[in-house]
């Protein structure tokens, strides 16, 4: 009985770490993967480096997105598109005020 009592705190720490650190990260990765898979032509996006543009084409061979910006057409990896910033720029005007 004493052995179980000494392992209980370690088990509890692992459960807390899983639910507060590991699980949210897995959920975020799943959302980002779904977002990049659902991109379509005409979507306004922001890259993780801050480049704003509009999706004009896809390169399946390179798993990349061709974005039209003020500087011209630039090719980015799908993984470089920021989920959070792209959602902010595409949010309805009423939600931006909040």
C-alpha positions in Angstrom: 0.0 0.0 0.0 2.9 2.4 0.7 4.3 1.9 -2.8 1.0 3.1 -4.4 0.9 6.1 -2.1 4.4 7.1 -3.2 3.6 6.8 -6.9 0.4 8.8 -6.7 2.0 12.3 -6.6 4.1 11.4 -9.7 1.0 10.1 -11.5 -1.0 13.2 -10.6 1.8 15.5 -11.9 1.8 13.6 -15.2 -2.0 13.9 -15.6 -1.8 17.6 -14.9 1.0 18.1 -17.4 -0.9 16.2 -20.0 -4.1 18.1 -19.7 -2.6 21.6 -19.4 0.4 21.3 -21.8 0.4 18.4 -24.1 -3.3 18.1 -25.0 -3.8 21.8 -26.0 -0.7 21.6 -28.1 -2.0 18.5 -30.0 -5.3 20.3 -30.5 -3.6 23.4 -31.9 -1.5 21.3 -34.3 -4.7 19.5 -35.5 -6.4 22.9 -36.2 -3.4 24.2 -38.1 -3.2 21.1 -40.2 -6.9 21.3 -41.0 -6.6 25.1 -41.8 -3.8 24.5 -44.3 -5.7 21.7 -45.9 -8.8 23.9 -46.3 -7.1 26.8 -47.9 -8.6 27.8 -51.3 -7.9 30.4 -54.0 -8.9 33.9 -53.0 -8.3 33.4 -49.2 -6.6 36.3 -47.5 -3.7 35.0 -45.4 -0.9 36.2 -43.3 2.4 34.3 -43.0 4.2 33.7 -39.7 6.8 36.2 -40.9 4.0 38.9 -41.3 3.6 38.9 -45.1 0.0 39.7 -46.1 -1.5 38.5 -49.3 -4.1 36.5 -51.2 -3.9 32.9 -52.3 -3.8 32.7 -56.0 -2.6 29.1 -56.7 -1.2 25.9 -55.1 1.9 23.9 -55.9 1.1 20.3 -54.9 4.5 19.2 -56.0 6.2 21.5 -53.4 3.3 21.4 -50.9 3.3 25.2 -51.2 1.0 28.1 -51.7 1.5 30.9 -54.2 0.5 34.2 -52.6 0.0 37.6 -54.4 1.3 40.5 -52.4 2.0 44.1 -53.1 5.5 43.0 -54.2 4.3 40.4 -56.6 3.8 36.6 -56.5 5.7 34.7 -53.8 5.7 31.0 -53.0 5.4 29.9 -49.4 5.2 26.5 -47.7 1.7 25.8 -46.4 3.1 25.4 -42.9 4.3 29.1 -43.0 0.7 30.4 -43.0 -0.4 31.7 -39.6 -3.7 30.3 -38.4 -4.3 33.0 -35.8 -3.4 36.0 -37.9 -5.2 34.7 -41.0 -8.4 34.2 -38.9 -8.1 37.8 -37.5 -7.8 39.3 -40.9 -10.8 37.3 -42.2 -13.0 38.0 -39.2 -16.2 40.0 -39.7 -15.9 43.7 -38.9 -18.1 43.4 -35.8 -15.8 40.9 -34.1 -12.7 43.0 -34.7 -14.0 45.8 -32.5 -14.2 43.5 -29.4 
